[in-house]
């Protein structure tokens, strides 16, 4: 029973943190605009890639060449 209560308390805490971040506008899910910093232009990108150094089958140079194309 004690383990159940600990898990329930953790879940409640996480939900409250999520709601708090939403209310403050800190959490920015997909589709929400991230404002520019004065004097700079904000862009978003995903730099995740798979190469022979993880679970991919190509060298990083192949990914770089594909990005340039």
Buried (B, 14 or more C-beta within 10 A) or exposed (E): EEEEEEEEEEEEEEEEEEEEEEEEEEEEEEEEEEEEEEEEEEEEEEEEBEBEEEEEEEEEEBBEEEEEE
